[in-house]
Amino acid sequence: MKQLLIYLYSTLLTALIITGCQSSSHTRYAPDTEERIKQVENSLGDWVQTQYDTTWNLWERMKHHNITGVSIAVVHDFKLRNNAQEPLN
């Protein structure tokens, strides 16, 4: 009986730790920032663009190359931008 209680408590503790470490909500940004994020996600293309080329979607390319995660740095006017679209120093 004691072993069963230890097993149940350890299982419950593990479940609580796992659920506590997960992200609870999606980060929301200002509408103009959301639009810029969508532009980055949906404007992937080849090195050289012609009038016949199409752009790619980030999620489609990640699936195509079997990539599970990505980190993106956005550079605008030769300055690195953070999530709030302010230049980093």
PDB file with SEQRES, HELIX, SHEET and CRYST1 records, atoms N, CA, C and O in Angstrom:
SEQRES   1 A   89  MET LYS GLN LEU LEU ILE TYR LEU TYR SER THR LEU LEU          
SEQRES   2 A   89  THR ALA LEU ILE ILE THR GLY CYS GLN SER SER SER HIS          
SEQRES   3 A   89  THR ARG TYR ALA PRO ASP THR GLU GLU ARG ILE LYS GLN          
SEQRES   4 A   89  VAL GLU ASN SER LEU GLY ASP TRP VAL GLN THR GLN TYR          
SEQRES   5 A   89  ASP THR THR TRP ASN LEU TRP GLU ARG MET LYS HIS HIS          
SEQRES   6 A   89  ASN ILE THR GLY VAL SER ILE ALA VAL VAL HIS ASP PHE          
SEQRES   7 A   89  LYS LEU ARG ASN ASN ALA GLN GLU PRO LEU ASN                  
HELIX    1 AA1 LYS A    2  CYS A   21  1                                  20    
HELIX    2 AA2 PRO A   31  ASN A   42  1                                  12    
HELIX    3 AA3 LEU A   58  HIS A   64  1                                   7    
SHEET    1 AA1 2 VAL A  74  HIS A  76  0                                        
SHEET    2 AA1 2 LYS A  79  ARG A  81 -1                                        
CRYST1    1.000    1.000    1.000  90.00  90.00  90.00 P 1           1          
ATOM      1  N   MET A   1       0.822  -1.193   0.000  1.00  0.00           N  
ATOM      2  CA  MET A   1       0.000   0.000   0.000  1.00  0.00           C  
ATOM      3  C   MET A   1       0.872   1.266   0.000  1.00  0.00           C  
ATOM      4  O   MET A   1       0.567   2.234  -0.696  1.00  0.00           O  
ATOM      5  N   LYS A   2       1.946   1.249   0.778  1.00  0.00           N  
ATOM      6  CA  LYS A   2       2.831   2.403   0.856  1.00  0.00           C  
ATOM      7  C   LYS A   2       3.491   2.670  -0.498  1.00  0.00           C  
ATOM      8  O   LYS A   2       3.654   3.825  -0.892  1.00  0.00           O  
ATOM      9  N   GLN A   3       3.867   1.612  -1.206  1.00  0.00           N  
ATOM     10  CA  GLN A   3       4.482   1.767  -2.527  1.00  0.00           C  
ATOM     11  C   GLN A   3       3.494   2.373  -3.517  1.00  0.00           C  
ATOM     12  O   GLN A   3       3.879   3.180  -4.364  1.00  0.00           O  
ATOM     13  N   LEU A   4       2.227   1.990  -3.414  1.00  0.00           N  
ATOM     14  CA  LEU A   4       1.197   2.537  -4.295  1.00  0.00           C  
ATOM     15  C   LEU A   4       1.030   4.036  -4.056  1.00  0.00           C  
ATOM     16  O   LEU A   4       0.917   4.801  -5.013  1.00  0.00           O  
ATOM     17  N   LEU A   5       1.013   4.465  -2.797  1.00  0.00           N  
ATOM     18  CA  LEU A   5       0.885   5.886  -2.488  1.00  0.00           C  
ATOM     19  C   LEU A   5       2.094   6.673  -2.993  1.00  0.00           C  
ATOM     20  O   LEU A   5       1.939   7.766  -3.537  1.00  0.00           O  
ATOM     21  N   ILE A   6       3.281   6.128  -2.817  1.00  0.00           N  
ATOM     22  CA  ILE A   6       4.486   6.796  -3.318  1.00  0.00           C  
ATOM     23  C   ILE A   6       4.414   6.925  -4.832  1.00  0.00           C  
ATOM     24  O   ILE A   6       4.752   7.973  -5.383  1.00  0.00           O  
ATOM     25  N   TYR A   7       3.979   5.871  -5.505  1.00  0.00           N  
ATOM     26  CA  TYR A   7       3.846   5.901  -6.967  1.00  0.00           C  
ATOM     27  C   TYR A   7       2.831   6.958  -7.393  1.00  0.00           C  
ATOM     28  O   TYR A   7       3.094   7.733  -8.313  1.00  0.00           O  
ATOM     29  N   LEU A   8       1.672   6.994  -6.731  1.00  0.00           N  
ATOM     30  CA  LEU A   8       0.631   7.966  -7.089  1.00  0.00           C  
ATOM     31  C   LEU A   8       1.108   9.401  -6.852  1.00  0.00           C  
ATOM     32  O   LEU A   8       0.885  10.271  -7.694  1.00  0.00           O  
ATOM     33  N   TYR A   9       1.757   9.655  -5.721  1.00  0.00           N  
ATOM     34  CA  TYR A   9       2.261  10.997  -5.437  1.00  0.00           C  
ATOM     35  C   TYR A   9       3.339  11.422  -6.430  1.00  0.00           C  
ATOM     36  O   TYR A   9       3.354  12.565  -6.885  1.00  0.00           O  
ATOM     37  N   SER A  10       4.235  10.506  -6.762  1.00  0.00           N  
ATOM     38  CA  SER A  10       5.288  10.863  -7.723  1.00  0.00           C  
ATOM     39  C   SER A  10       4.705  11.106  -9.109  1.00  0.00           C  
ATOM     40  O   SER A  10       5.166  11.994  -9.826  1.00  0.00           O  
ATOM     41  N   THR A  11       3.697  10.330  -9.496  1.00  0.00           N  
ATOM     42  CA  THR A  11       3.035  10.542 -10.786  1.00  0.00           C  
ATOM     43  C   THR A  11       2.318  11.890 -10.803  1.00  0.00           C  
ATOM     44  O   THR A  11       2.406  12.633 -11.781  1.00  0.00           O  
ATOM     45  N   LEU A  12       1.617  12.199  -9.728  1.00  0.00           N  
ATOM     46  CA  LEU A  12       0.914  13.481  -9.635  1.00  0.00           C  
ATOM     47  C   LEU A  12       1.897  14.648  -9.656  1.00  0.00           C  
ATOM     48  O   LEU A  12       1.658  15.648 -10.333  1.00  0.00           O  
ATOM     49  N   LEU A  13       2.995  14.528  -8.922  1.00  0.00           N  
ATOM     50  CA  LEU A  13       4.003  15.580  -8.900  1.00  0.00           C  
ATOM     51  C   LEU A  13       4.608  15.786 -10.285  1.00  0.00           C  
ATOM     52  O   LEU A  13       4.803  16.924 -10.712  1.00  0.00           O  
ATOM     53  N   THR A  14       4.902  14.704 -10.982  1.00  0.00           N  
ATOM     54  CA  THR A  14       5.443  14.801 -12.341  1.00  0.00           C  
ATOM     55  C   THR A  14       4.456  15.496 -13.269  1.00  0.00           C  
ATOM     56  O   THR A  14       4.846  16.356 -14.059  1.00  0.00           O  
ATOM     57  N   ALA A  15       3.182  15.131 -13.179  1.00  0.00           N  
ATOM     58  CA  ALA A  15       2.161  15.758 -14.025  1.00  0.00           C  
ATOM     59  C   ALA A  15       2.041  17.250 -13.723  1.00  0.00           C  
ATOM     60  O   ALA A  15       1.903  18.056 -14.644  1.00  0.00           O  
ATOM     61  N   LEU A  16       2.092  17.623 -12.457  1.00  0.00           N  
ATOM     62  CA  LEU A  16       2.004  19.040 -12.098  1.00  0.00           C  
ATOM     63  C   LEU A  16       3.212  19.824 -12.597  1.00  0.00           C  
ATOM     64  O   LEU A  16       3.068  20.956 -13.057  1.00  0.00           O  
ATOM     65  N   ILE A  17       4.388  19.236 -12.509  1.00  0.00           N  
ATOM     66  CA  ILE A  17       5.591  19.918 -13.001  1.00  0.00           C  
ATOM     67  C   ILE A  17       5.514  20.112 -14.504  1.00  0.00           C  
ATOM     68  O   ILE A  17       5.843  21.185 -15.008  1.00  0.00           O  
ATOM     69  N   ILE A  18       5.082  19.085 -15.226  1.00  0.00           N  
ATOM     70  CA  ILE A  18       4.999  19.174 -16.689  1.00  0.00           C  
ATOM     71  C   ILE A  18       3.986  20.229 -17.108  1.00  0.00           C  
ATOM     72  O   ILE A  18       4.277  21.044 -17.984  1.00  0.00           O  
ATOM     73  N   THR A  19       2.809  20.231 -16.505  1.00  0.00           N  
ATOM     74  CA  THR A  19       1.796  21.217 -16.896  1.00  0.00           C  
ATOM     75  C   THR A  19       2.187  22.620 -16.452  1.00  0.00           C  
ATOM     76  O   THR A  19       1.828  23.593 -17.115  1.00  0.00           O  
ATOM     77  N   GLY A  20       2.907  22.746 -15.357  1.00  0.00           N  
ATOM     78  CA  GLY A  20       3.343  24.060 -14.896  1.00  0.00           C  
ATOM     79  C   GLY A  20       4.410  24.673 -15.774  1.00  0.00           C  
ATOM     80  O   GLY A  20       4.536  25.896 -15.829  1.00  0.00           O  
ATOM     81  N   CYS A  21       5.185  23.845 -16.465  1.00  0.00           N  
ATOM     82  CA  CYS A  21       6.264  24.338 -17.319  1.00  0.00           C  
ATOM     83  C   CYS A  21       5.791  24.707 -18.719  1.00  0.00           C  
ATOM     84  O   CYS A  21       6.539  25.319 -19.482  1.00  0.00           O  
ATOM     85  N   GLN A  22       4.576  24.347 -19.060  1.00  0.00           N  
ATOM     86  CA  GLN A  22       4.073  24.648 -20.394  1.00  0.00           C  
ATOM     87  C   GLN A  22       3.577  26.081 -20.463  1.00  0.00           C  
ATOM     88  O   GLN A  22       3.119  26.648 -19.471  1.00  0.00           O  
ATOM     89  N   SER A  23       3.678  26.653 -21.654  1.00  0.00           N  
ATOM     90  CA  SER A  23       3.201  28.011 -21.868  1.00  0.00           C  
ATOM     91  C   SER A  23       1.683  28.030 -21.769  1.00  0.00           C  
ATOM     92  O   SER A  23       1.008  27.192 -22.367  1.00  0.00           O  
ATOM     93  N   SER A  24       1.149  28.976 -21.022  1.00  0.00           N  
ATOM     94  CA  SER A  24      -0.293  29.002 -20.806  1.00  0.00           C  
ATOM     95  C   SER A  24      -1.042  29.848 -21.825  1.00  0.00           C  
ATOM     96  O   SER A  24      -2.247  29.669 -22.002  1.00  0.00           O  
ATOM     97  N   SER A  25      -0.361  30.755 -22.491  1.00  0.00           N  
ATOM     98  CA  SER A  25      -1.065  31.591 -23.456  1.00  0.00           C  
ATOM     99  C   SER A  25      -0.109  32.064 -24.540  1.00  0.00           C  
ATOM    100  O   SER A  25       1.108  32.097 -24.357  1.00  0.00           O  
ATOM    101  N   HIS A  26      -0.690  32.425 -25.657  1.00  0.00           N  
ATOM    102  CA  HIS A  26       0.077  32.969 -26.778  1.00  0.00           C  
ATOM    103  C   HIS A  26       0.310  34.450 -26.527  1.00  0.00           C  
ATOM    104  O   HIS A  26      -0.607  35.167 -26.129  1.00  0.00           O  
ATOM    105  N   THR A  27       1.522  34.904 -26.756  1.00  0.00           N  
ATOM    106  CA  THR A  27       1.848  36.314 -26.560  1.00  0.00           C  
ATOM    107  C   THR A  27       1.120  37.157 -27.596  1.00  0.00           C  
ATOM    108  O   THR A  27       1.136  36.841 -28.786  1.00  0.00           O  
ATOM    109  N   ARG A  28       0.490  38.216 -27.146  1.00  0.00           N  
ATOM    110  CA  ARG A  28      -0.223  39.132 -28.035  1.00  0.00           C  
ATOM    111  C   ARG A  28       0.591  40.408 -28.183  1.00  0.00           C  
ATOM    112  O   ARG A  28       1.183  40.901 -27.223  1.00  0.00           O  
ATOM    113  N   TYR A  29       0.611  40.932 -29.401  1.00  0.00           N  
ATOM    114  CA  TYR A  29       1.338  42.158 -29.700  1.00  0.00           C  
ATOM    115  C   TYR A  29       0.368  43.185 -30.258  1.00  0.00           C  
ATOM    116  O   TYR A  29      -0.790  42.875 -30.535  1.00  0.00           O  
ATOM    117  N   ALA A  30       0.846  44.400 -30.418  1.00  0.00           N  
ATOM    118  CA  ALA A  30       0.045  45.457 -31.032  1.00  0.00           C  
ATOM    119  C   ALA A  30      -0.294  45.050 -32.463  1.00  0.00           C  
ATOM    120  O   ALA A  30       0.452  44.283 -33.072  1.00  0.00           O  
ATOM    121  N   PRO A  31      -1.410  45.550 -33.016  1.00  0.00           N  
ATOM    122  CA  PRO A  31      -1.822  45.149 -34.369  1.00  0.00           C  
ATOM    123  C   PRO A  31      -0.756  45.378 -35.437  1.00  0.00           C  
ATOM    124  O   PRO A  31      -0.599  44.540 -36.326  1.00  0.00           O  
ATOM    125  N   ASP A  32      -0.019  46.490 -35.377  1.00  0.00           N  
ATOM    126  CA  ASP A  32       1.008  46.727 -36.394  1.00  0.00           C  
ATOM    127  C   ASP A  32       2.163  45.738 -36.246  1.00  0.00           C  
ATOM    128  O   ASP A  32       2.764  45.329 -37.239  1.00  0.00           O  
ATOM    129  N   THR A  33       2.473  45.355 -35.010  1.00  0.00           N  
ATOM    130  CA  THR A  33       3.516  44.353 -34.784  1.00  0.00           C  
ATOM    131  C   THR A  33       3.064  42.993 -35.284  1.00  0.00           C  
ATOM    132  O   THR A  33       3.850  42.266 -35.890  1.00  0.00           O  
ATOM    133  N   GLU A  34       1.802  42.638 -35.037  1.00  0.00           N  
ATOM    134  CA  GLU A  34       1.257  41.370 -35.551  1.00  0.00           C  
ATOM    135  C   GLU A  34       1.335  41.330 -37.075  1.00  0.00           C  
ATOM    136  O   GLU A  34       1.641  40.287 -37.653  1.00  0.00           O  
ATOM    137  N   GLU A  35       1.064  42.451 -37.724  1.00  0.00           N  
ATOM    138  CA  GLU A  35       1.133  42.515 -39.185  1.00  0.00           C  
ATOM    139  C   GLU A  35       2.563  42.299 -39.668  1.00  0.00           C  
ATOM    140  O   GLU A  35       2.787  41.594 -40.653  1.00  0.00           O  
ATOM    141  N   ARG A  36       3.522  42.895 -38.988  1.00  0.00           N  
ATOM    142  CA  ARG A  36       4.930  42.703 -39.373  1.00  0.00           C  
ATOM    143  C   ARG A  36       5.364  41.253 -39.176  1.00  0.00           C  
ATOM    144  O   ARG A  36       6.116  40.711 -39.985  1.00  0.00           O  
ATOM    145  N   ILE A  37       4.888  40.630 -38.102  1.00  0.00           N  
ATOM    146  CA  ILE A  37       5.203  39.218 -37.871  1.00  0.00           C  
ATOM    147  C   ILE A  37       4.632  38.371 -38.999  1.00  0.00           C  
ATOM    148  O   ILE A  37       5.306  37.468 -39.496  1.00  0.00           O  
ATOM    149  N   LYS A  38       3.396  38.650 -39.409  1.00  0.00           N  
ATOM    150  CA  LYS A  38       2.786  37.909 -40.523  1.00  0.00           C  
ATOM    151  C   LYS A  38       3.566  38.106 -41.813  1.00  0.00           C  
ATOM    152  O   LYS A  38       3.702  37.171 -42.602  1.00  0.00           O  
ATOM    153  N   GLN A  39       4.080  39.316 -42.036  1.00  0.00           N  
ATOM    154  CA  GLN A  39       4.883  39.564 -43.237  1.00  0.00           C  
ATOM    155  C   GLN A  39       6.135  38.698 -43.237  1.00  0.00           C  
ATOM    156  O   GLN A  39       6.501  38.134 -44.268  1.00  0.00           O  
ATOM    157  N   VAL A  40       6.789  38.591 -42.094  1.00  0.00           N  
ATOM    158  CA  VAL A  40       7.996  37.762 -42.006  1.00  0.00           C  
ATOM    159  C   VAL A  40       7.640  36.292 -42.217  1.00  0.00           C  
ATOM    160  O   VAL A  40       8.351  35.579 -42.925  1.00  0.00           O  
ATOM    161  N   GLU A  41       6.550  35.836 -41.613  1.00  0.00           N  
ATOM    162  CA  GLU A  41       6.153  34.431 -41.719  1.00  0.00           C  
ATOM    163  C   GLU A  41       5.732  34.043 -43.128  1.00  0.00           C  
ATOM    164  O   GLU A  41       5.914  32.894 -43.532  1.00  0.00           O  
ATOM    165  N   ASN A  42       5.176  34.978 -43.878  1.00  0.00           N  
ATOM    166  CA  ASN A  42       4.589  34.637 -45.176  1.00  0.00           C  
ATOM    167  C   ASN A  42       5.335  35.207 -46.372  1.00  0.00           C  
ATOM    168  O   ASN A  42       4.804  35.185 -47.482  1.00  0.00           O  
ATOM    169  N   SER A  43       6.540  35.712 -46.186  1.00  0.00           N  
ATOM    170  CA  SER A  43       7.261  36.344 -47.294  1.00  0.00           C  
ATOM    171  C   SER A  43       8.610  35.694 -47.571  1.00  0.00           C  
ATOM    172  O   SER A  43       9.559  36.372 -47.963  1.00  0.00           O  
ATOM    173  N   LEU A  44       8.696  34.404 -47.372  1.00  0.00           N  
ATOM    174  CA  LEU A  44       9.953  33.714 -47.657  1.00  0.00           C  
ATOM    175  C   LEU A  44      10.079  33.496 -49.154  1.00  0.00           C  
ATOM    176  O   LEU A  44       9.094  33.201 -49.831  1.00  0.00           O  
ATOM    177  N   GLY A  45      11.282  33.639 -49.661  1.00  0.00           N  
ATOM    178  CA  GLY A  45      11.499  33.443 -51.094  1.00  0.00           C  
ATOM    179  C   GLY A  45      12.910  33.003 -51.386  1.00  0.00           C  
ATOM    180  O   GLY A  45      13.745  32.894 -50.488  1.00  0.00           O  
ATOM    181  N   ASP A  46      13.164  32.751 -52.653  1.00  0.00           N  
ATOM    182  CA  ASP A  46      14.485  32.346 -53.102  1.00  0.00           C  
ATOM    183  C   ASP A  46      15.440  33.531 -53.055  1.00  0.00           C  
ATOM    184  O   ASP A  46      15.010  34.668 -52.860  1.00  0.00           O  
ATOM    185  N   TRP A  47      16.732  33.270 -53.231  1.00  0.00           N  
ATOM    186  CA  TRP A  47      17.731  34.341 -53.227  1.00  0.00           C  
ATOM    187  C   TRP A  47      17.462  35.355 -54.329  1.00  0.00           C  
ATOM    188  O   TRP A  47      17.592  36.560 -54.116  1.00  0.00           O  
ATOM    189  N   VAL A  48      17.089  34.868 -55.500  1.00  0.00           N  
ATOM    190  CA  VAL A  48      16.796  35.742 -56.637  1.00  0.00           C  
ATOM    191  C   VAL A  48      15.316  35.584 -56.969  1.00  0.00           C  
ATOM    192  O   VAL A  48      14.839  34.468 -57.178  1.00  0.00           O  
ATOM    193  N   GLN A  49      14.598  36.689 -57.016  1.00  0.00           N  
ATOM    194  CA  GLN A  49      13.169  36.663 -57.298  1.00  0.00           C  
ATOM    195  C   GLN A  49      12.906  37.112 -58.731  1.00  0.00           C  
ATOM    196  O   GLN A  49      13.488  38.088 -59.203  1.00  0.00           O  
ATOM    197  N   THR A  50      12.030  36.396 -59.410  1.00  0.00           N  
ATOM    198  CA  THR A  50      11.554  36.801 -60.724  1.00  0.00           C  
ATOM    199  C   THR A  50      10.047  36.974 -60.643  1.00  0.00           C  
ATOM    200  O   THR A  50       9.433  36.684 -59.617  1.00  0.00           O  
ATOM    201  N   GLN A  51       9.467  37.442 -61.716  1.00  0.00           N  
ATOM    202  CA  GLN A  51       8.017  37.664 -61.708  1.00  0.00           C  
ATOM    203  C   GLN A  51       7.234  36.360 -61.634  1.00  0.00           C  
ATOM    204  O   GLN A  51       6.046  36.377 -61.309  1.00  0.00           O  
ATOM    205  N   TYR A  52       7.870  35.233 -61.927  1.00  0.00           N  
ATOM    206  CA  TYR A  52       7.186  33.942 -61.935  1.00  0.00           C  
ATOM    207  C   TYR A  52       7.309  33.199 -60.605  1.00  0.00           C  
ATOM    208  O   TYR A  52       6.644  32.184 -60.397  1.00  0.00           O  
ATOM    209  N   ASP A  53       8.147  33.695 -59.718  1.00  0.00           N  
ATOM    210  CA  ASP A  53       8.355  33.025 -58.437  1.00  0.00           C  
ATOM    211  C   ASP A  53       7.221  33.332 -57.470  1.00  0.00           C  
ATOM    212  O   ASP A  53       6.574  34.376 -57.554  1.00  0.00           O  
ATOM    213  N   THR A  54       6.996  32.407 -56.558  1.00  0.00           N  
ATOM    214  CA  THR A  54       6.022  32.614 -55.490  1.00  0.00           C  
ATOM    215  C   THR A  54       6.768  32.670 -54.160  1.00  0.00           C  
ATOM    216  O   THR A  54       7.885  32.166 -54.039  1.00  0.00           O  
ATOM    217  N   THR A  55       6.136  33.287 -53.169  1.00  0.00           N  
ATOM    218  CA  THR A  55       6.736  33.317 -51.838  1.00  0.00           C  
ATOM    219  C   THR A  55       6.284  32.083 -51.067  1.00  0.00           C  
ATOM    220  O   THR A  55       5.296  31.436 -51.415  1.00  0.00           O  
ATOM    221  N   TRP A  56       7.025  31.777 -50.021  1.00  0.00           N  
ATOM    222  CA  TRP A  56       6.722  30.610 -49.204  1.00  0.00           C  
ATOM    223  C   TRP A  56       6.258  31.047 -47.828  1.00  0.00           C  
ATOM    224  O   TRP A  56       6.517  32.166 -47.386  1.00  0.00           O  
ATOM    225  N   ASN A  57       5.575  30.143 -47.171  1.00  0.00           N  
ATOM    226  CA  ASN A  57       5.133  30.339 -45.811  1.00  0.00           C  
ATOM    227  C   ASN A  57       6.131  29.648 -44.880  1.00  0.00           C  
ATOM    228  O   ASN A  57       6.601  28.551 -45.183  1.00  0.00           O  
ATOM    229  N   LEU A  58       6.454  30.276 -43.765  1.00  0.00           N  
ATOM    230  CA  LEU A  58       7.426  29.726 -42.823  1.00  0.00           C  
ATOM    231  C   LEU A  58       7.024  28.334 -42.343  1.00  0.00           C  
ATOM    232  O   LEU A  58       7.861  27.434 -42.279  1.00  0.00           O  
ATOM    233  N   TRP A  59       5.752  28.157 -42.009  1.00  0.00           N  
ATOM    234  CA  TRP A  59       5.291  26.866 -41.479  1.00  0.00           C  
ATOM    235  C   TRP A  59       5.402  25.772 -42.535  1.00  0.00           C  
ATOM    236  O   TRP A  59       5.774  24.644 -42.215  1.00  0.00           O  
ATOM    237  N   GLU A  60       5.083  26.089 -43.791  1.00  0.00           N  
ATOM    238  CA  GLU A  60       5.199  25.095 -44.866  1.00  0.00           C  
ATOM    239  C   GLU A  60       6.651  24.684 -45.067  1.00  0.00           C  
ATOM    240  O   GLU A  60       6.941  23.501 -45.244  1.00  0.00           O  
ATOM    241  N   ARG A  61       7.564  25.649 -45.040  1.00  0.00           N  
ATOM    242  CA  ARG A  61       8.988  25.340 -45.235  1.00  0.00           C  
ATOM    243  C   ARG A  61       9.544  24.539 -44.059  1.00  0.00           C  
ATOM    244  O   ARG A  61      10.365  23.642 -44.250  1.00  0.00           O  
ATOM    245  N   MET A  62       9.098  24.861 -42.844  1.00  0.00           N  
ATOM    246  CA  MET A  62       9.544  24.087 -41.688  1.00  0.00           C  
ATOM    247  C   MET A  62       9.069  22.644 -41.801  1.00  0.00           C  
ATOM    248  O   MET A  62       9.822  21.716 -41.507  1.00  0.00           O  
ATOM    249  N   LYS A  63       7.830  22.454 -42.224  1.00  0.00           N  
ATOM    250  CA  LYS A  63       7.299  21.102 -42.397  1.00  0.00           C  
ATOM    251  C   LYS A  63       8.051  20.372 -43.506  1.00  0.00           C  
ATOM    252  O   LYS A  63       8.368  19.191 -43.365  1.00  0.00           O  
ATOM    253  N   HIS A  64       8.337  21.063 -44.603  1.00  0.00           N  
ATOM    254  CA  HIS A  64       9.044  20.467 -45.737  1.00  0.00           C  
ATOM    255  C   HIS A  64      10.429  19.968 -45.326  1.00  0.00           C  
ATOM    256  O   HIS A  64      10.852  18.892 -45.747  1.00  0.00           O  
ATOM    257  N   HIS A  65      11.132  20.746 -44.505  1.00  0.00           N  
ATOM    258  CA  HIS A  65      12.494  20.396 -44.096  1.00  0.00           C  
ATOM    259  C   HIS A  65      12.539  19.670 -42.746  1.00  0.00           C  
ATOM    260  O   HIS A  65      13.618  19.428 -42.205  1.00  0.00           O  
ATOM    261  N   ASN A  66      11.361  19.324 -42.205  1.00  0.00           N  
ATOM    262  CA  ASN A  66      11.247  18.587 -40.944  1.00  0.00           C  
ATOM    263  C   ASN A  66      11.932  19.334 -39.789  1.00  0.00           C  
ATOM    264  O   ASN A  66      12.707  18.751 -39.031  1.00  0.00           O  
ATOM    265  N   ILE A  67      11.632  20.627 -39.674  1.00  0.00           N  
ATOM    266  CA  ILE A  67      12.175  21.487 -38.626  1.00  0.00           C  
ATOM    267  C   ILE A  67      11.094  21.691 -37.565  1.00  0.00           C  
ATOM    268  O   ILE A  67       9.959  22.030 -37.900  1.00  0.00           O  
ATOM    269  N   THR A  68      11.433  21.487 -36.293  1.00  0.00           N  
ATOM    270  CA  THR A  68      10.433  21.605 -35.230  1.00  0.00           C  
ATOM    271  C   THR A  68      10.411  22.971 -34.554  1.00  0.00           C  
ATOM    272  O   THR A  68       9.435  23.304 -33.883  1.00  0.00           O  
ATOM    273  N   GLY A  69      11.458  23.762 -34.716  1.00  0.00           N  
ATOM    274  CA  GLY A  69      11.490  25.078 -34.085  1.00  0.00           C  
ATOM    275  C   GLY A  69      12.469  25.989 -34.786  1.00  0.00           C  
ATOM    276  O   GLY A  69      13.399  25.533 -35.451  1.00  0.00           O  
ATOM    277  N   VAL A  70      12.252  27.284 -34.630  1.00  0.00           N  
ATOM    278  CA  VAL A  70      13.111  28.248 -35.302  1.00  0.00           C  
ATOM    279  C   VAL A  70      13.156  29.532 -34.473  1.00  0.00           C  
ATOM    280  O   VAL A  70      12.193  29.872 -33.785  1.00  0.00           O  
ATOM    281  N   SER A  71      14.258  30.222 -34.546  1.00  0.00           N  
ATOM    282  CA  SER A  71      14.397  31.528 -33.917  1.00  0.00           C  
ATOM    283  C   SER A  71      14.759  32.521 -35.010  1.00  0.00           C  
ATOM    284  O   SER A  71      15.646  32.259 -35.822  1.00  0.00           O  
ATOM    285  N   ILE A  72      14.080  33.652 -35.033  1.00  0.00           N  
ATOM    286  CA  ILE A  72      14.254  34.614 -36.118  1.00  0.00           C  
ATOM    287  C   ILE A  72      14.695  35.957 -35.547  1.00  0.00           C  
ATOM    288  O   ILE A  72      14.122  36.447 -34.574  1.00  0.00           O  
ATOM    289  N   ALA A  73      15.702  36.537 -36.151  1.00  0.00           N  
ATOM    290  CA  ALA A  73      16.123  37.899 -35.821  1.00  0.00           C  
ATOM    291  C   ALA A  73      15.697  38.798 -36.975  1.00  0.00           C  
ATOM    292  O   ALA A  73      15.989  38.509 -38.135  1.00  0.00           O  
ATOM    293  N   VAL A  74      15.011  39.880 -36.656  1.00  0.00           N  
ATOM    294  CA  VAL A  74      14.544  40.806 -37.680  1.00  0.00           C  
ATOM    295  C   VAL A  74      15.456  42.028 -37.683  1.00  0.00           C  
ATOM    296  O   VAL A  74      15.657  42.666 -36.649  1.00  0.00           O  
ATOM    297  N   VAL A  75      16.002  42.346 -38.849  1.00  0.00           N  
ATOM    298  CA  VAL A  75      16.869  43.507 -39.019  1.00  0.00           C  
ATOM    299  C   VAL A  75      16.154  44.489 -39.941  1.00  0.00           C  
ATOM    300  O   VAL A  75      15.744  44.128 -41.044  1.00  0.00           O  
ATOM    301  N   HIS A  76      16.007  45.730 -39.484  1.00  0.00           N  
ATOM    302  CA  HIS A  76      15.338  46.771 -40.262  1.00  0.00           C  
ATOM    303  C   HIS A  76      16.192  48.028 -40.192  1.00  0.00           C  
ATOM    304  O   HIS A  76      16.568  48.464 -39.103  1.00  0.00           O  
ATOM    305  N   ASP A  77      16.498  48.608 -41.336  1.00  0.00           N  
ATOM    306  CA  ASP A  77      17.376  49.785 -41.406  1.00  0.00           C  
ATOM    307  C   ASP A  77      18.704  49.528 -40.688  1.00  0.00           C  
ATOM    308  O   ASP A  77      19.204  50.377 -39.951  1.00  0.00           O  
ATOM    309  N   PHE A  78      19.259  48.342 -40.921  1.00  0.00           N  
ATOM    310  CA  PHE A  78      20.548  47.936 -40.355  1.00  0.00           C  
ATOM    311  C   PHE A  78      20.546  47.880 -38.833  1.00  0.00           C  
ATOM    312  O   PHE A  78      21.606  47.934 -38.210  1.00  0.00           O  
ATOM    313  N   LYS A  79      19.360  47.771 -38.226  1.00  0.00           N  
ATOM    314  CA  LYS A  79      19.254  47.666 -36.773  1.00  0.00           C  
ATOM    315  C   LYS A  79      18.451  46.423 -36.419  1.00  0.00           C  
ATOM    316  O   LYS A  79      17.449  46.109 -37.060  1.00  0.00           O  
ATOM    317  N   LEU A  80      18.911  45.721 -35.384  1.00  0.00           N  
ATOM    318  CA  LEU A  80      18.209  44.552 -34.891  1.00  0.00           C  
ATOM    319  C   LEU A  80      16.978  45.005 -34.129  1.00  0.00           C  
ATOM    320  O   LEU A  80      17.057  45.893 -33.280  1.00  0.00           O  
ATOM    321  N   ARG A  81      15.837  44.393 -34.433  1.00  0.00           N  
ATOM    322  CA  ARG A  81      14.583  44.760 -33.773  1.00  0.00           C  
ATOM    323  C   ARG A  81      14.214  43.700 -32.748  1.00  0.00           C  
ATOM    324  O   ARG A  81      14.493  42.517 -32.942  1.00  0.00           O  
ATOM    325  N   ASN A  82      13.583  44.128 -31.649  1.00  0.00           N  
ATOM    326  CA  ASN A  82      13.077  43.169 -30.675  1.00  0.00           C  
ATOM    327  C   ASN A  82      11.578  43.002 -30.902  1.00  0.00           C  
ATOM    328  O   ASN A  82      11.043  43.502 -31.891  1.00  0.00           O  
ATOM    329  N   ASN A  83      10.892  42.299 -29.989  1.00  0.00           N  
ATOM    330  CA  ASN A  83       9.464  42.032 -30.161  1.00  0.00           C  
ATOM    331  C   ASN A  83       8.622  43.297 -30.189  1.00  0.00           C  
ATOM    332  O   ASN A  83       7.575  43.327 -30.836  1.00  0.00           O  
ATOM    333  N   ALA A  84       9.057  44.333 -29.504  1.00  0.00           N  
ATOM    334  CA  ALA A  84       8.287  45.576 -29.459  1.00  0.00           C  
ATOM    335  C   ALA A  84       8.597  46.486 -30.639  1.00  0.00           C  
ATOM    336  O   ALA A  84       8.124  47.622 -30.684  1.00  0.00           O  
ATOM    337  N   GLN A  85       9.385  46.002 -31.595  1.00  0.00           N  
ATOM    338  CA  GLN A  85       9.745  46.751 -32.790  1.00  0.00           C  
ATOM    339  C   GLN A  85      10.602  47.970 -32.485  1.00  0.00           C  
ATOM    340  O   GLN A  85      10.669  48.898 -33.292  1.00  0.00           O  
ATOM    341  N   GLU A  86      11.247  47.977 -31.350  1.00  0.00           N  
ATOM    342  CA  GLU A  86      12.185  49.048 -31.014  1.00  0.00           C  
ATOM    343  C   GLU A  86      13.594  48.582 -31.347  1.00  0.00           C  
ATOM    344  O   GLU A  86      13.914  47.411 -31.141  1.00  0.00           O  
ATOM    345  N   PRO A  87      14.444  49.468 -31.857  1.00  0.00           N  
ATOM    346  CA  PRO A  87      15.824  49.047 -32.132  1.00  0.00           C  
ATOM    347  C   PRO A  87      16.556  48.690 -30.844  1.00  0.00           C  
ATOM    348  O   PRO A  87      16.413  49.370 -29.828  1.00  0.00           O  
ATOM    349  N   LEU A  88      17.334  47.624 -30.895  1.00  0.00           N  
ATOM    350  CA  LEU A  88      18.162  47.245 -29.754  1.00  0.00           C  
ATOM    351  C   LEU A  88      19.482  47.985 -29.825  1.00  0.00           C  
ATOM    352  O   LEU A  88      20.013  48.198 -30.915  1.00  0.00           O  
ATOM    353  N   ASN A  89      20.013  48.373 -28.703  1.00  0.00           N  
ATOM    354  CA  ASN A  89      21.301  49.076 -28.668  1.00  0.00           C  
ATOM    355  C   ASN A  89      22.430  48.106 -28.485  1.00  0.00           C  
ATOM    356  O   ASN A  89      23.591  48.513 -28.432  1.00  0.00           O  
TER     357      ASN A  89                                                      
END                                                                             
